[in-house]
Amino acid sequence: MSLIFFLLLFPLTIFSFPYKLKYHIDCGNPTSTTDAYNTTWQADTFYTGGSTSTVSEPLHFHHPQEKTLRYFPLSSGKKNCYVIPVPSLGRYYVRTFIVYDNYDGKLHAPSFDVSVEGNLVFSWRSPWDSKLARDGAYSDLFVTVEDGELDLCFYSIATDPPVIGSLTVIQIDPEAYGGGNGNILVNYGRLSSGSGQWGPGFSNDKDDFGRSWQSDRDFRSNSDSGIRVVGNHEKISNTDRSPNYFPMKLYQTGVMSAKVVEYSLDVDAKMDYLLWFHFAEIDSSVTKPGQRVFDILVNDKNVTRIDIVKNVGSFAAYDWSYVVKNLSSTTLIVQFVPVVGSVLVSGIENYALVPADLSTIPEQVIAMRSLKDSLRIPGRMGWNGDPCAPTNWDAWEGVTCRPNNVSNSTALVISQIDLGSQGLRGYISEQIYLLTDLVTLNLSSNSLEGRLPSGLGHKSLTTLDLSNNQFTGSIPDSLTTSSLKLMILNGNLLEGRVPEQLYSIGVHGGEIDLSGNKGLCGVPSLPDCSLIWENGGLSTGGKIAIGLSCFLFVALLLFAIICFIRRRRHDYDFALPHELMSLSAKRNRYQRQKSLMVLEMESQHAKFTPS
């Protein structure tokens, strides 16, 4: 079988999209639905808190997933998230639909921020444009996830509750758009030239990544004069292929002009942007290199010259990308200037390159999530997502973070936990040993119980306040290795000997309070420790005493057993049993009687014998 025949027979198998993970979540809807394009939207799931509602005018929206929403009031905390389980070290397309439509009757669209994987990506500020508030808007991005959970988090500004109508997550090729180079790609415009809006959610047209494409008409800054929309239904090669899987439909239409074609794209200043250009020679009259040549100018800078046929031939997709560094204005001007023949453009994509923000060290994230569970942190405190990131948000309530290295920071670490008088009920997780940069821990005046974990003491720890709880057991020896200057443990149920190194805190100018723990002993102001009982168990002296007692008991027992055995042996060798003694006595009597008879017979015989 020839290779060409094989390719013709199995084209879909070779170039089919290999990634199957997809989530279409209808936020706020308790049941699954199917839209007009046969996409199934699953019931709301993976959220950390919030409440549900419905838009004020459901008939105004065409799709079921646009009519319900989830909002996050302050009672759920300032930070709430969707935590989506995904394969580790994967790349994902994420699309949100944000809508207000006066669902709460307050005529006040909320102000809030949205982050993904601890990076700020979207900001919504009141007041919204009236059309935006009523119709809602789709936003999307590409992000890499390393830890197996995609965190999409919402942060309330002032007292406004964030909202979301739907959420889509689709796994894509990790090398798409150059792999991102450590950046999140936030969509600032995805334009299809010469067509209307299309793509998943807007038409039955296919895009494996789930991308939707806008019409370019509203972004062309010059008039339509001299611009001609062209289209062709011929097959375009080089499409639907790894790594970007651009759909064929994108290249079957375009705009053509013998004049300059100019696009004006709104952006945010002081950021880098990735421009991705799409071309295909769909004019059958252009077949040779040099027949259509044009330049691309970005903010008046000539960045490249394009000859489609020279690069890929006719009816084949051609892409070219360019990065704009540290843009100083809020408008990005892209011009296509004809050199030979007319300009022909199929599409433009514009992405903000959002660099990865500092995030909390993974081990400390594990520790903080474990503490969240063990301390039973209430939802109102918003302990969701990354404890410290994004850095332009506040950390978790009661938590203070800092860079792990002042001169060359690569991550964030937990330096303080201040949760005094929060009504907490639970215990301190053993995972606290992972917080190796913890300086201050205040859990005073709660209802916490259990033993103090052995990993509580770190060299970094200077302040420890666990007063007025119900902790039991002994003070862990690990605290002696810390740098404590303040240790407040009063009002608990602790017991046992206090390590002398800890008591010396007060001697060296620090402060220590151990009052109210009736079982503590061994240092001035506290009772002497029992010689036998210590730290809730046997002391070393007690263990030695019990050991000696056990040894003496065993020795005496062995001595008694030996004496008994030896006595039994003596009785058997030198004494006769009762039956043998009786038999011997009878035998002795018989012998005496026999001797008397013999003597008597001998006497009588002597009388009758002649002399």
Residue pairs with C-beta under 8 A, 6 or more apart in sequence:
7 14
15 240
15 241
15 242
17 208
17 240
17 245
19 170
19 171
19 172
19 173
20 171
21 86
21 87
21 90
21 169
21 170
21 171
22 168
22 169
22 170
22 171
22 210
23 42
23 84
23 167
23 168
23 169
23 170
24 39
24 40
24 41
24 42
24 65
24 166
24 167
24 168
25 41
25 42
25 44
25 45
25 46
25 82
25 166
25 167
25 168
25 169
26 32
26 33
26 41
26 42
26 43
26 44
26 64
26 65
26 68
26 166
27 44
27 47
27 52
27 65
27 68
27 69
27 70
27 164
27 165
27 166
27 167
28 44
28 52
28 53
28 54
28 68
28 69
28 70
28 165
29 41
29 43
29 44
29 52
29 64
29 65
29 68
30 43
30 44
30 52
31 43
32 40
32 41
32 42
32 43
33 40
33 41
33 64
33 65
34 40
34 41
34 64
35 41
35 63
35 64
35 65
35 201
36 62
36 63
37 200
37 201
37 203
37 204
39 200
39 201
41 64
41 65
41 166
44 52
44 68
44 70
46 82
46 83
46 84
46 85
47 70
47 80
47 81
47 82
48 76
48 80
48 81
48 82
48 83
48 379
48 384
49 72
49 76
49 77
49 80
49 379
49 384
50 70
50 71
50 72
50 73
50 76
50 80
50 161
51 70
51 71
51 72
51 73
51 76
52 68
52 69
52 70
52 71
53 68
53 69
53 70
53 71
53 103
53 104
54 67
54 68
54 69
54 103
55 61
55 66
55 67
55 68
55 69
55 99
55 101
55 103
55 165
56 101
56 102
56 103
56 105
57 101
57 134
58 67
60 101
60 134
60 135
61 67
61 99
61 136
63 201
65 97
65 165
65 166
66 97
66 99
66 136
66 165
66 166
67 165
68 165
69 99
69 103
69 163
69 164
69 165
70 163
70 164
71 103
71 104
71 161
71 162
71 163
72 80
72 154
72 156
72 161
72 162
72 163
73 161
74 156
74 159
74 161
74 380
75 379
75 380
76 379
76 380
76 382
77 379
77 380
77 381
77 382
77 383
77 384
77 397
78 155
78 156
78 382
78 394
78 397
79 153
79 154
79 155
79 156
79 382
79 383
79 384
79 385
79 393
79 396
80 153
80 154
80 162
80 382
80 384
81 151
81 152
81 153
81 154
81 384
81 385
82 151
82 152
82 153
82 164
82 167
83 149
83 150
83 151
83 384
83 385
84 149
84 150
84 151
84 152
84 169
85 148
85 149
86 92
86 145
86 148
86 149
86 150
86 169
86 171
87 148
87 171
88 145
88 146
88 147
88 148
89 144
89 145
89 146
89 174
90 144
90 145
90 171
90 174
91 142
91 143
91 144
91 145
91 171
91 172
91 173
91 174
91 176
91 179
91 180
92 142
92 143
92 144
92 145
92 150
92 169
92 170
92 171
92 172
93 140
93 141
93 142
93 168
93 169
93 170
93 171
93 172
93 209
93 210
93 211
94 116
94 140
94 141
94 142
94 143
94 150
94 152
94 167
94 168
94 169
95 138
95 139
95 140
95 167
95 168
95 210
95 212
96 114
96 122
96 138
96 139
96 140
96 152
96 164
96 165
96 166
96 167
96 168
97 136
97 137
97 138
97 164
97 165
97 166
97 167
98 122
98 124
98 136
98 137
98 139
98 163
98 164
98 165
99 135
99 136
99 137
99 163
99 165
100 109
100 110
100 128
100 133
100 134
100 136
100 163
101 133
101 134
101 135
101 136
102 133
102 134
103 163
108 126
108 127
108 160
109 124
109 126
109 127
109 128
109 133
110 124
110 126
110 156
110 157
110 160
110 161
110 162
110 163
111 124
111 125
111 126
111 157
111 158
111 160
112 123
112 124
112 154
112 155
112 156
112 157
112 160
112 161
112 162
112 163
113 120
113 122
113 123
113 124
113 154
113 155
113 157
113 390
113 393
114 120
114 121
114 122
114 123
114 124
114 152
114 153
114 154
114 155
114 162
115 121
115 151
115 152
115 153
115 155
115 385
115 389
115 390
115 393
116 141
116 143
116 150
116 151
116 152
116 153
116 184
117 143
117 144
117 145
117 150
117 151
117 184
117 356
117 359
117 386
118 151
118 153
118 357
118 359
118 360
118 385
118 386
118 389
118 390
119 143
119 184
119 354
119 356
119 357
119 389
119 390
120 354
120 357
120 390
120 392
120 393
121 141
121 184
121 186
121 354
122 139
122 186
124 162
125 157
126 160
127 133
136 165
138 201
138 212
139 186
139 187
140 187
140 210
140 211
140 212
141 184
141 185
141 186
141 187
142 172
142 176
142 177
142 180
142 184
142 185
142 351
143 150
143 180
143 184
143 185
144 174
144 180
144 182
147 362
150 169
151 385
151 386
152 167
153 384
153 385
153 386
154 162
154 164
155 162
155 393
156 162
168 210
170 209
170 210
172 208
172 209
172 245
173 242
173 243
173 244
173 245
174 243
175 242
175 243
176 209
176 243
176 244
176 245
177 185
177 243
177 244
177 274
177 276
177 321
177 351
178 274
178 321
181 353
182 355
182 356
183 353
183 354
183 355
183 356
184 353
184 354
184 356
185 274
185 351
185 352
185 353
185 354
186 351
186 352
186 354
187 349
187 350
187 351
188 265
188 266
188 267
188 273
188 350
188 351
188 352
189 214
189 219
189 265
189 266
189 348
189 349
189 350
190 211
190 212
190 213
190 214
190 347
190 349
190 350
191 213
191 214
191 215
191 216
191 219
191 263
191 347
191 348
191 349
192 198
192 213
192 214
192 215
192 216
192 249
192 250
192 253
192 346
192 347
193 216
193 253
193 254
193 255
193 345
193 346
193 347
193 348
194 216
194 229
194 230
194 231
194 253
194 254
194 255
195 213
195 215
195 231
195 249
195 253
196 215
197 203
197 212
197 213
197 214
197 215
198 205
198 212
198 213
198 249
199 205
199 207
199 210
199 211
199 212
199 213
199 247
200 206
200 207
200 210
200 211
200 212
201 212
202 212
205 247
205 249
206 247
206 249
207 213
207 245
207 247
208 240
208 245
208 247
209 244
209 245
213 250
213 347
216 255
216 263
216 347
216 348
217 224
219 263
219 264
219 265
220 227
220 255
220 261
220 262
220 263
220 264
221 262
221 263
221 264
221 333
222 259
222 260
222 261
222 262
226 257
226 258
226 259
227 255
227 256
227 257
227 259
227 261
228 255
228 256
228 257
229 253
229 254
229 255
229 256
230 253
230 254
230 255
230 256
230 282
230 283
230 344
231 252
231 253
231 254
231 282
232 252
232 253
232 282
232 315
233 252
234 252
234 282
234 315
235 248
235 315
236 248
236 251
236 252
236 280
236 282
236 315
236 316
236 317
237 315
237 316
237 317
238 312
238 316
238 317
238 318
239 246
239 247
239 248
239 250
239 251
239 317
240 246
240 247
240 248
244 319
246 278
246 317
246 319
248 317
250 278
250 317
250 346
250 347
251 278
251 279
251 280
251 282
251 317
251 346
251 347
252 280
252 282
253 346
254 279
254 280
254 282
254 344
254 345
254 346
255 261
255 343
255 344
255 345
256 283
256 342
256 343
256 344
257 338
257 342
257 343
258 338
258 341
258 342
258 343
259 338
259 343
260 335
260 336
260 337
260 338
260 343
261 335
261 336
261 343
261 345
262 333
262 334
262 335
262 336
263 333
263 334
263 335
263 348
264 331
264 332
264 333
265 331
265 332
265 333
265 334
265 348
265 350
266 330
266 331
266 332
267 273
267 327
267 329
267 330
267 331
267 332
267 350
267 352
268 330
268 352
269 327
269 328
269 329
269 330
270 326
270 327
270 328
271 326
271 327
271 352
271 353
271 354
272 323
272 324
272 325
272 326
272 327
272 352
272 353
273 323
273 324
273 327
273 332
273 350
273 351
273 352
273 353
274 321
274 322
274 323
274 349
274 350
274 351
274 352
274 353
275 298
275 321
275 322
275 323
275 324
275 332
275 334
275 348
275 349
275 350
276 319
276 320
276 321
276 348
276 349
276 350
276 351
277 296
277 306
277 319
277 320
277 321
277 322
277 345
277 347
277 348
278 317
278 318
278 319
278 345
278 346
278 347
278 348
278 349
279 306
279 308
279 317
279 318
279 319
279 320
279 344
279 345
279 346
280 308
280 315
280 316
280 317
280 318
280 346
281 292
281 308
281 309
281 313
281 314
281 315
281 316
281 344
282 314
282 315
282 344
283 292
283 344
284 314
286 292
286 309
286 314
286 341
287 309
287 314
288 309
289 307
289 309
289 310
290 307
290 310
290 340
291 309
291 340
291 341
292 307
292 308
292 309
292 340
292 341
292 342
292 344
293 305
293 306
293 307
293 338
293 339
293 340
293 341
294 305
294 306
294 336
294 337
294 338
294 339
294 340
294 341
294 342
294 343
294 344
295 302
295 304
295 305
295 306
295 336
295 337
295 339
296 302
296 303
296 304
296 305
296 306
296 320
296 322
296 334
296 335
296 336
296 337
297 303
297 333
297 334
297 335
297 336
297 337
298 322
298 324
298 332
298 333
298 334
298 335
299 324
299 327
299 329
299 332
299 333
300 333
300 335
303 322
304 320
304 322
305 339
306 318
306 320
308 318
308 344
311 318
312 318
317 346
323 353
324 332
332 350
334 348
336 343
336 345
337 343
357 389
357 390
357 391
358 388
358 389
358 391
358 403
358 409
358 410
358 411
358 412
359 386
359 388
359 389
359 411
359 412
360 368
360 386
360 387
360 388
360 389
360 401
360 411
360 412
360 413
360 414
361 404
361 411
361 412
361 413
363 434
364 387
364 413
364 414
364 434
364 435
364 437
365 386
365 387
366 431
366 434
367 414
367 429
367 431
367 432
367 433
367 434
367 435
368 383
368 387
368 396
368 399
368 414
368 435
370 429
370 431
370 432
371 377
371 417
371 428
371 429
371 431
371 432
372 383
373 426
373 429
374 426
374 427
374 428
374 429
375 419
375 424
375 426
375 427
375 428
375 429
375 443
375 448
376 424
376 425
376 426
377 383
377 419
377 424
378 422
378 423
381 396
381 397
381 398
381 422
382 396
382 397
383 396
383 397
387 395
387 396
387 399
387 401
387 414
388 395
388 396
388 399
388 401
388 412
388 413
388 414
389 412
391 412
395 401
398 417
398 418
398 419
398 422
399 414
399 416
399 417
399 418
400 414
400 415
400 416
400 417
400 418
400 440
401 412
401 413
401 414
401 415
402 412
402 413
402 415
402 437
403 409
403 411
403 412
403 413
404 410
404 411
404 412
404 413
404 437
413 436
413 437
414 435
414 437
414 438
415 437
415 438
415 439
415 440
416 438
416 439
416 440
416 441
417 435
417 438
417 440
417 441
417 442
417 443
418 440
418 442
419 442
419 443
419 446
420 442
420 443
420 444
420 445
420 446
420 465
421 444
421 445
421 446
422 446
423 446
423 447
424 443
424 446
424 447
424 448
425 446
425 447
425 448
426 448
426 449
427 448
427 449
427 450
428 443
428 448
428 450
428 452
428 453
428 456
429 453
430 453
430 454
430 455
432 438
432 453
432 455
432 456
433 453
433 454
433 455
433 456
433 458
435 458
436 458
436 460
437 458
437 460
438 458
438 460
438 461
439 460
439 461
439 462
439 463
440 461
440 462
440 463
441 456
441 461
441 463
441 464
441 465
441 466
442 463
442 465
443 465
443 466
443 469
444 465
444 466
444 467
444 468
444 469
444 488
445 467
445 468
445 469
446 468
446 469
447 469
447 470
448 466
448 469
448 470
448 471
449 469
449 470
449 471
449 472
450 471
450 472
450 473
451 471
451 472
451 473
451 474
452 466
452 471
452 473
452 474
452 475
452 476
452 494
453 476
454 476
454 477
454 478
455 478
456 464
456 476
456 478
456 479
457 476
457 477
457 478
457 479
457 480
457 481
457 482
458 481
458 482
459 481
459 482
459 483
460 482
460 483
461 479
461 482
461 483
461 484
462 482
462 483
462 484
462 485
462 486
463 484
463 485
463 486
464 479
464 482
464 484
464 486
464 487
464 488
464 489
465 486
465 487
465 488
466 488
466 489
466 492
467 488
467 489
467 490
467 491
467 492
467 513
468 490
468 491
468 492
469 491
469 492
470 492
470 493
471 489
471 492
471 493
471 494
472 492
472 493
472 494
472 495
472 536
473 494
473 495
473 496
473 535
473 536
474 494
474 495
474 496
474 497
474 535
474 536
475 489
475 494
475 496
475 498
475 499
475 502
475 520
477 499
479 487
479 499
479 502
480 499
480 501
480 502
484 502
484 505
484 510
485 505
485 509
485 510
485 511
486 505
486 510
486 511
486 512
487 502
487 505
487 510
487 511
487 512
487 513
488 511
488 512
488 513
489 513
489 514
489 517
490 513
490 514
490 515
490 516
490 517
491 515
491 516
491 517
492 516
492 517
493 517
493 518
493 519
494 514
494 517
494 519
494 520
495 517
495 518
495 519
495 520
495 535
495 536
496 519
496 520
496 521
496 529
496 534
496 535
496 536
496 537
497 520
497 521
497 522
497 529
497 534
497 535
497 539
498 514
498 520
498 521
498 522
498 523
498 526
500 522
500 523
502 512
503 512
503 523
503 524
505 511
505 512
506 512
514 520
514 523
514 525
514 526
519 536
520 526
521 527
521 528
521 529
521 530
521 534
522 528
522 529
522 534
529 539
530 539
530 542
531 539
531 541
531 542
531 545
532 538
532 539
532 541
532 542
532 545
533 539
533 542
534 540
534 542
538 546
576 584
